[in-house]
Amino acid sequence: MNQQQNTSKEKPKNFIYEIIEEDIRTDKWGGRVHTRFPPEPNGYLHIGHAKSICLNYGIARDFNGKFNLRFDDTNPTKEEQEYVDSIIEDVKWLGADFEDRIFYASDYFDQMYEYAVQLIKKGKAYVDDLDPDLMKEYRGTINEPGKESPFRNRTVEENLDLFERMRKGEFKEGEKVLRAKIDMSSPNMLLRDPVMYRILHASHHRTGDKWCIYPTYDWAHGLEDSIEGITHSICTLEFEIHRPLYDWFLDELGIYHPQQIEFARLNLSYTVMSKRKLLELVQSGIVDGWDDPRMPTISGYRRRGYTPEAIWNFAEIIGVAKRDALTDIALLEYAIREDLNKKAQRVMGVLKPLKVVITNYPDDLVEELDAINNPEDPLMGSRKIPFRKEIYIEQSDFMENPPKGYHRLIPGGEVRLRYAYIIKCEEVIKNAEGEIVELRCTYDPDTKSGSGKSDKKVKGTIHWVSAKDAVNCEVRLYDRLFTVEDPSADKVRDFKEFINPNSLEIITDAKLEPFVLNAKAGDKFQFERMGYFCVDSKYSTKDKLVFNRTVTLKDTWAKSINKK
């Protein structure tokens, strides 16, 4: 583990830490702490999974324990190697070190089969012929007990024979299942003879065609934890009702029995976290793949410019709770702003350029002005920015008829150019349609930043780039994908009806200072006054850089909501 262990003198971070510290005190697991992260490889990981990874790995790290990455690959109809590869990449990127402990449920299929045979021999499992509809009908309701299947009392010998024939592929999908024999009148409906194996004539991405019966999650989960020697099996709250079944299987088999602990899953505002819904967004073309920077996937956040440190800090901020709640996405945005503010290289970039000609500046003169790379980190040093007669400023930094409190450039008004001079707008040039296409300005040579030659002050400072030296780039302004806090809350309207039509704006001709010319995929910048941006890993080329906006400098959503 690459970070120091929690000591007993430190305050537990959450209720799970308290449980583990008590277990260590009582030597419950012989002093061991062993956690795991067990994703299903049926989609890309999202920010909710990141919370679980941070929790499980953080526990192993803080208690000098072990952490496994284990794929719960029990459904070959929905699983792909692409998802396996993406999950491994995401977990590594987050810094959760599983060392050489990468496992698969499919590693244990033979052992699981033998355990099932043991339960059949104990009279605790049977092969059932009920079709899915009848099985659902027989299960009963929350208020009414279920009734036993007519096949429940088959002999051990008959069940062993049928189960073996299921394995050999003699039956069609849905024709038979293996069920645990527990209690059809249990108030916990999951204990009403749950299915352990179903027939799936599908090729598995790791085991090929060796198997045509596959274990259900509830049957496989506890066995995987047991085989790997997990001490604390940490799950989200929806699995609390599954815990009695987890315990029943392990107790009936008489094998090593880890402790299952549940915590509240992450629900994030303006986001959907269901893999099914995320897949729907991908397949419908609403987003540009699983790694679209608007997606809540780890790969999407990585492509958008988020850092592992920001996600870890976010996990620390929200903590671990026992009850579900909706977490404000502004907390995640705060975490990345805090991180990038300390790390990101500052540059000037004009997204919607307006040409400015400084009429009294020498035609052939070019000055190299000093600019600070990051005021939060003096060790990042400074850079040179070329200044010439013709520059670009943001269109929004000039107004002919400004509102009260507007401190940028206006006709006859003055403004300071960052790191450069004070300029005055003398003339506004318009095209035939009446659109502003150019400003004619003059500069005061005594007002050069840092020169100390003039005491002249103005209220506004704006950014700019030299027109001749500017690097043409594409900039993608990403925003929240949904217009409502909880897109899944409406039980009548489809969640896709709440898609934000302004979640992506593509600017094809942004102008950036020449410092970015050699930027690489993943490099992060603060465009001064504009936000934090990252070089896109998917569409950037040698000929044209593409930048993704990671986050605005301030929470503009909070401002817009407060105005309403």
C-alpha positions in Angstrom: 0.0 0.0 0.0 1.3 3.4 -1.0 -0.1 5.4 1.9 0.2 5.2 5.6 -2.0 3.0 7.7 -4.7 4.5 9.8 -3.6 4.4 13.5 -5.9 3.7 16.4 -5.4 7.3 17.6 -7.1 8.7 14.5 -10.8 9.2 14.4 -12.6 6.7 12.2 -13.7 8.2 8.9 -17.1 6.6 8.9 -19.2 3.8 10.5 -17.5 1.1 8.4 -14.1 2.2 9.8 -15.5 1.9 13.3 -16.6 -1.7 12.5 -13.2 -2.6 11.2 -11.4 -1.0 14.0 -13.5 -3.0 16.5 -12.8 -6.2 14.5 -9.1 -5.5 14.7 -9.4 -4.9 18.4 -11.1 -8.2 19.0 -8.9 -10.1 16.5 -12.1 -11.2 14.6 -10.2 -12.0 11.4 -6.8 -12.6 12.9 -5.9 -9.0 12.4 -6.6 -9.2 8.6 -8.4 -6.6 6.5 -9.2 -7.8 2.9 -11.6 -5.9 0.7 -12.7 -6.2 -3.0 -14.3 -4.2 -5.8 -16.6 -6.6 -7.7 -17.9 -5.0 -10.9 -20.0 -6.7 -13.5 -18.3 -6.3 -16.9 -21.5 -5.2 -18.6 -20.7 -1.5 -19.0 -18.2 1.2 -18.1 -17.6 2.3 -14.5 -19.3 5.5 -13.4 -18.7 7.9 -10.5 -20.8 5.8 -8.2 -18.3 2.9 -8.7 -15.5 5.4 -8.1 -16.9 6.1 -4.7 -17.0 2.3 -4.0 -13.4 1.9 -5.3 -12.2 4.7 -3.1 -13.9 3.2 0.0 -12.8 -0.4 -0.6 -9.2 0.5 -1.6 -9.0 3.2 1.1 -9.9 0.7 3.8 -7.3 -1.7 2.6 -4.7 1.0 2.4 -5.5 2.6 5.7 -5.5 -0.7 7.6 -2.5 -2.2 5.8 -4.7 -4.8 4.2 -5.3 -6.2 0.7 -7.6 -5.2 -2.1 -8.9 -7.4 -4.9 -10.3 -6.4 -8.3 -12.8 -9.1 -9.1 -15.1 -9.3 -12.2 -18.5 -10.7 -11.5 -18.8 -12.2 -15.0 -21.8 -14.5 -14.5 -23.9 -13.3 -17.4 -22.3 -13.9 -20.8 -25.2 -12.3 -22.7 -24.3 -8.8 -21.4 -20.6 -9.0 -20.9 -17.7 -8.0 -23.2 -14.0 -7.9 -23.1 -14.2 -4.2 -23.9 -15.8 -3.6 -20.6 -13.2 -5.7 -18.7 -10.4 -3.7 -20.3 -12.1 -0.3 -19.5 -12.7 -1.3 -15.9 -9.0 -2.3 -15.4 -7.9 1.0 -16.9 -10.3 3.0 -14.7 -9.3 1.3 -11.5 -5.6 1.7 -12.2 -6.2 5.4 -13.2 -7.8 6.1 -9.8 -4.8 4.7 -8.1 -6.4 1.7 -6.5 -3.6 -0.8 -6.4 -4.9 -4.4 -6.6 -1.3 -5.6 -7.3 -1.5 -9.0 -8.8 -5.0 -9.7 -7.4 -7.3 -9.6 -10.4 -9.9 -12.3 -10.3 -13.0 -13.4 -12.1 -16.2 -15.2 -10.9 -15.6 -17.5 -13.9 -12.3 -18.6 -12.2 -14.6 -20.3 -9.7 -17.3 -21.9 -11.9 -16.0 -25.4 -11.2 -16.0 -24.8 -7.5 -19.4 -23.2 -7.5 -20.8 -26.2 -9.3 -19.4 -28.5 -6.7 -20.9 -26.4 -3.9 -24.3 -26.6 -5.7 -23.9 -30.4 -5.8 -23.3 -30.3 -2.0 -26.5 -28.4 -1.4 -28.4 -30.9 -3.6 -27.0 -33.8 -1.6 -28.1 -32.0 1.7 -31.6 -31.7 0.3 -31.2 -27.9 0.2 -31.4 -27.4 -3.6 -33.6 -28.8 -6.4 -34.1 -28.6 -10.1 -37.4 -26.8 -11.0 -39.3 -27.0 -14.3 -41.6 -24.1 -13.7 -41.5 -21.5 -16.4 -40.6 -17.9 -15.4 -44.2 -16.7 -15.3 -45.4 -19.6 -13.1 -42.4 -19.2 -10.9 -43.2 -15.6 -10.3 -46.9 -16.5 -9.6 -45.8 -19.2 -7.1 -43.5 -16.8 -5.3 -46.5 -14.9 -3.9 -46.5 -11.2 -2.8 -45.2 -9.1 0.0 -48.5 -9.7 1.8 -49.1 -13.3 0.8 -46.8 -16.3 1.2 -45.7 -18.2 -1.9 -46.5 -21.8 -2.6 -44.1 -24.7 -3.2 -43.3 -25.8 -6.7 -44.6 -29.2 -7.6 -41.0 -30.2 -8.4 -39.7 -29.1 -5.0 -39.6 -32.6 -3.5 -37.7 -34.4 -6.2 -35.3 -36.9 -4.8 -31.6 -36.1 -4.3 -30.7 -38.6 -7.0 -33.2 -37.1 -9.5 -31.9 -33.6 -8.8 -28.3 -34.6 -9.2 -29.1 -36.3 -12.5 -31.1 -33.3 -13.9 -28.4 -30.8 -12.7 -25.7 -32.8 -14.5 -27.8 -32.9 -17.6 -28.4 -29.2 -17.4 -24.6 -28.8 -17.3 -24.3 -31.0 -20.4 -26.7 -28.9 -22.4 -29.6 -31.3 -22.7 -32.2 -28.6 -22.0 -33.4 -25.4 -23.6 -33.0 -22.0 -22.0 -35.8 -21.4 -19.4 -36.7 -25.1 -19.4 -35.1 -25.8 -16.0 -33.3 -23.9 -13.2 -31.6 -24.9 -10.0 -33.2 -23.4 -6.9 -32.3 -23.3 -3.3 -34.8 -24.9 -0.9 -35.4 -22.4 1.8 -38.8 -21.0 2.8 -41.7 -20.1 0.5 -43.4 -18.3 3.3 -40.5 -16.1 4.3 -41.3 -12.4 4.7 -38.1 -11.8 2.7 -39.1 -12.7 -0.8 -35.5 -13.4 -1.8 -35.5 -16.4 0.5 -38.5 -18.0 -1.3 -36.4 -20.6 -3.0 -34.2 -18.3 -5.1 -32.7 -19.4 -8.4 -29.0 -20.5 -8.2 -28.4 -21.5 -11.8 -30.1 -20.8 -15.1 -29.5 -22.2 -18.6 -27.9 -19.8 -21.0 -26.6 -21.2 -24.3 -24.2 -18.3 -24.8 -20.5 -18.2 -25.2 -18.6 -16.6 -22.3 -15.8 -14.1 -23.0 -13.4 -16.1 -20.9 -14.7 -19.7 -20.7 -16.0 -20.0 -24.2 -18.6 -22.8 -24.6 -17.5 -24.8 -21.6 -20.6 -23.9 -19.6 -24.2 -23.5 -20.6 -25.4 -23.0 -17.0 -24.4 -19.8 -15.2 -24.7 -18.9 -11.5 -27.0 -16.0 -10.4 -25.5 -13.1 -8.5 -26.9 -14.1 -5.1 -25.4 -17.6 -5.4 -22.0 -16.5 -6.7 -21.4 -13.4 -4.6 -20.8 -14.9 -1.2 -18.9 -17.9 -2.7 -16.5 -15.5 -4.5 -15.9 -13.6 -1.2 -15.4 -16.8 0.7 -12.9 -18.3 -1.8 -10.8 -15.1 -1.8 -10.8 -14.8 2.0 -12.5 -11.4 2.0 -13.0 -10.1 5.5 -15.4 -7.2 4.8 -17.8 -7.5 1.9 -18.9 -3.9 1.4 -22.0 -3.4 -0.7 -24.5 -0.6 -1.4 -27.8 -0.5 0.4 -29.9 -2.2 -2.1 -28.1 -5.4 -1.2 -29.1 -5.2 2.5 -32.1 -7.3 1.8 -29.8 -9.9 0.1 -27.7 -10.3 3.2 -29.8 -13.1 4.7 -29.4 -15.1 1.5 -25.6 -14.4 1.5 -25.4 -15.7 5.0 -27.7 -18.7 4.3 -25.6 -20.1 1.4 -22.3 -19.8 3.3 -23.8 -21.3 6.5 -25.4 -24.2 4.7 -22.1 -25.0 3.0 -20.2 -24.6 6.2 -17.4 -22.6 4.5 -15.5 -19.4 5.4 -18.0 -16.6 6.0 -17.1 -12.9 5.4 -19.1 -10.1 6.8 -21.4 -8.1 4.5 -21.7 -4.4 5.3 -24.0 -2.0 3.4 -23.6 1.7 2.7 -25.5 4.3 0.8 -24.8 4.4 -2.9 -24.0 7.7 -4.7 -26.9 9.5 -6.4 -25.7 12.6 -8.2 -27.9 15.5 -9.3 -28.4 16.2 -13.0 -27.2 12.7 -13.7 -28.4 9.1 -14.2 -26.3 6.2 -12.8 -28.2 3.2 -14.1 -26.0 1.2 -16.4 -29.1 0.4 -18.5 -29.9 4.1 -18.9 -26.3 4.9 -19.7 -26.2 2.2 -22.3 -29.4 3.6 -23.7 -27.8 7.0 -24.1 -24.8 5.4 -25.9 -26.9 3.2 -28.2 -29.4 6.0 -29.1 -26.5 8.3 -30.1 -27.4 11.0 -27.6 -23.8 10.9 -26.4 -20.6 10.1 -28.2 -19.9 6.7 -26.6 -19.3 5.6 -23.0 -16.4 8.1 -22.7 -18.4 11.2 -23.8 -17.3 14.0 -21.4 -21.0 14.5 -20.5 -21.3 11.0 -19.2 -20.8 10.2 -15.5 -18.4 7.4 -16.4 -14.9 7.5 -15.0 -13.6 7.4 -18.6 -15.9 10.3 -19.4 -14.6 12.4 -16.5 -11.0 11.5 -17.4 -11.5 12.7 -21.0 -13.2 15.8 -19.7 -10.1 16.6 -17.7 -11.0 15.4 -14.2 -8.1 14.1 -12.1 -8.0 11.1 -9.8 -7.1 13.4 -6.9 -10.3 15.4 -7.5 -12.4 12.3 -7.4 -10.8 11.0 -4.2 -11.3 14.4 -2.6 -15.0 14.3 -3.7 -15.3 10.9 -2.1 -13.9 12.4 1.1 -16.2 15.4 1.0 -19.4 13.3 0.6 -18.3 10.6 3.1 -20.0 7.3 3.7 -23.6 7.2 5.0 -26.3 4.7 5.9 -29.1 6.3 4.0 -29.5 7.2 0.4 -29.6 10.9 -0.6 -29.1 13.0 -3.7 -25.7 14.5 -3.8 -25.3 17.9 -5.4 -23.0 17.7 -8.5 -21.7 21.1 -7.5 -19.6 19.3 -4.8 -17.9 17.3 -7.6 -17.3 20.4 -9.6 -15.9 22.1 -6.5 -13.4 19.2 -6.0 -12.0 19.5 -9.6 -11.8 23.3 -9.4 -9.8 23.1 -6.1 -7.4 20.5 -7.7 -6.9 22.2 -11.0 -6.5 25.7 -9.4 -3.3 24.3 -7.8 -2.1 22.4 -10.8 -3.3 23.8 -14.1 -1.1 25.9 -16.4 -2.7 29.3 -17.1 -3.0 30.5 -20.7 -5.0 33.1 -22.5 -7.6 31.9 -25.0 -10.2 33.7 -26.9 -13.2 31.5 -27.7 -15.3 33.9 -29.7 -12.8 36.3 -31.2 -13.3 40.0 -32.0 -10.4 41.6 -33.9 -8.7 44.7 -32.3 -6.3 46.9 -34.2 -4.1 49.1 -32.0 -3.7 52.0 -34.5 -0.8 53.8 -32.7 1.3 50.6 -32.1 4.2 50.2 -34.4 3.4 47.9 -37.4 6.5 45.6 -37.1 7.0 45.6 -33.4 6.5 42.4 -31.4 7.0 42.4 -27.6 7.6 39.3 -25.5 5.6 39.9 -22.3 6.0 37.9 -19.1 3.1 35.9 -17.8 2.7 33.9 -14.7 2.1 30.2 -15.3 0.2 29.6 -12.0 -0.1 32.1 -9.2 -0.8 29.2 -6.8 2.5 27.6 -7.5 5.6 29.8 -8.0 7.6 26.8 -9.0 5.7 26.6 -12.2 7.5 29.8 -13.3 6.5 32.1 -16.2 6.3 32.2 -19.9 6.6 34.7 -22.8 3.5 36.0 -24.7 3.9 37.8 -28.0 2.1 41.2 -28.3 1.5 42.9 -31.6 -0.5 45.6 -33.3 -3.4 43.2 -34.0 -5.0 41.1 -31.3 -8.2 39.2 -30.6 -10.4 39.8 -27.6 -13.6 38.0 -26.6 -16.8 39.4 -28.3 -18.4 39.5 -24.8 -15.7 41.9 -23.6 -17.0 44.7 -25.8 -20.5 46.3 -25.7 -21.8 49.3 -27.5 -24.6 49.9 -25.0 -23.4 48.3 -21.8 -25.6 47.8 -18.7 -24.7 49.4 -15.4 -21.7 47.8 -13.7 -20.1 46.7 -17.0 -16.3 47.3 -16.6 -15.0 46.0 -19.9 -14.4 47.7 -23.2 -17.0 50.3 -24.5 -16.9 53.0 -27.2 -14.6 55.7 -25.9 -13.8 53.6 -22.8 -10.5 52.1 -21.5 -9.6 48.6 -20.3 -6.4 46.9 -19.3 -5.1 44.0 -21.4 -3.8 41.3 -19.1 0.1 41.5 -18.8 0.1 44.3 -21.4 -1.2 47.9 -21.8 -4.3 50.0 -21.2 -6.2 50.5 -24.5 -9.0 52.9 -25.5 -11.7 52.1 -28.0 -11.7 54.8 -30.7 -13.8 53.3 -33.5 -16.2 50.4 -34.1 -16.2 48.8 -37.5 -19.3 46.9 -38.7 -20.2 44.9 -41.8 -23.2 45.4 -44.1 -25.4 43.5 -41.7 -24.5 45.8 -38.9 -22.4 43.2 -37.0 -19.3 44.4 -35.2 -16.2 42.9 -37.0 -13.4 45.0 -35.7 -12.4 47.6 -33.1 -9.9 50.4 -33.6 -8.1 51.3 -30.4 -5.1 53.2 -29.2 -2.7 52.2 -26.4 -0.9 54.1 -23.7 2.8 53.0 -23.9 3.4 54.2 -20.3 0.9 51.7 -18.9 2.8 48.5 -19.6 2.1 46.0 -16.8 4.9 46.0 -14.2 6.7 49.0 -15.7 5.7 51.4 -13.0 5.7 54.3 -15.4 2.1 55.3 -14.9 -0.4 55.5 -12.0 -3.3 55.3 -14.5 -6.0 52.9 -13.3 -9.0 51.3 -15.0 -11.7 49.1 -13.5 -11.5 46.2 -16.0 -8.9 43.8 -17.2 -9.5 41.4 -20.1 -7.6 38.7 -21.8 -6.4 38.6 -25.4 -4.1 36.8 -27.9 -1.9 38.1 -30.7 -3.7 37.7 -34.0 -0.6 36.7 -35.9 0.7 34.2 -33.3 -2.7 32.7 -32.2 -3.1 28.9 -32.5 -6.5 28.0 -34.0 -8.2 25.3 -31.9 -11.6 23.7 -31.5 -13.1 24.1 -28.1 -16.0 22.0 -26.8 -18.1 23.6 -24.1 -19.6 20.7 -22.1 -22.4 21.3 -19.6 -24.7 19.2 -17.5 -26.4 16.5 -19.6 -29.8 17.0 -17.9 -32.0 20.0 -17.2 -33.5 18.6 -13.9 -31.9 17.5 -10.7 -33.3 14.0 -10.8 -34.0 12.8 -14.3 -35.2 9.4 -13.1 -37.7 10.8 -10.6 -40.5 11.3 -13.1 -42.3 8.0 -13.4 -44.4 9.1 -16.4 -41.9 10.8 -18.7 -38.9 9.1 -20.1 -35.6 10.3 -18.6 -34.3 11.2 -22.1 -37.0 13.9 -22.3 -34.9 15.9 -19.8 -31.7 16.0 -21.9 -30.1 19.4 -21.9 -30.1 20.7 -25.5 -27.2 23.0 -24.6 -25.0 20.3 -23.0 -22.5 20.7 -25.8 -21.4 23.7 -27.8 -18.6 23.3 -30.3 -16.5 26.3 -31.2 -14.4 25.6 -34.3 -12.2 28.7 -34.5 -11.0 29.6 -31.0 -7.7 31.5 -30.7 -5.2 30.5 -28.1 -1.8 31.8 -27.2 1.2 29.9 -28.8 2.1 28.2 -25.5 -0.5 25.5 -26.2 1.1 24.5 -29.6 2.9 21.5 -28.2 0.1 20.4 -25.8 -0.6 16.6 -25.6 -3.8 14.7 -25.0 -4.8 15.0 -21.3 -2.9 18.2 -20.7 -4.8 20.6 -18.5 -5.1 24.4 -18.6 -6.9 27.2 -17.1 -8.0 29.6 -19.8 -7.9 32.8 -17.9 -11.4 34.1 -17.0 -13.0 31.3 -19.0 -12.6 28.0 -17.1 -10.6 24.8 -17.0 -9.9 22.9 -20.2 -8.2 19.7 -21.2 -6.8 18.5 -24.5 -9.2 15.9 -25.8 -7.8 12.4 -26.2 -10.3 11.4 -28.9 -10.4 14.1 -31.5 -7.2 16.1 -31.1 -4.8 15.8 -34.0 -1.4 17.2 -34.9 -3.1 19.6 -37.2 -5.8 20.8 -34.8 -6.0 20.7 -31.1 -9.4 20.0 -29.5 -10.0 21.2 -26.0 -12.8 20.1 -23.7 -14.1 22.4 -21.0 -13.7 20.5 -17.7 -15.6 23.0 -15.6 -16.3 26.7 -15.4 -14.4 28.9 -13.0 -17.5 29.4 -10.9 -20.7 27.6 -10.3 -22.8 29.3 -13.0 -25.7 27.0 -12.5 -26.2 28.3 -8.9 -26.2 31.8 -10.2 -28.8 31.1 -12.9 -31.0 29.2 -10.4 -30.9 32.1 -7.9 -32.0 34.6 -10.6 -35.2 32.6 -11.2 
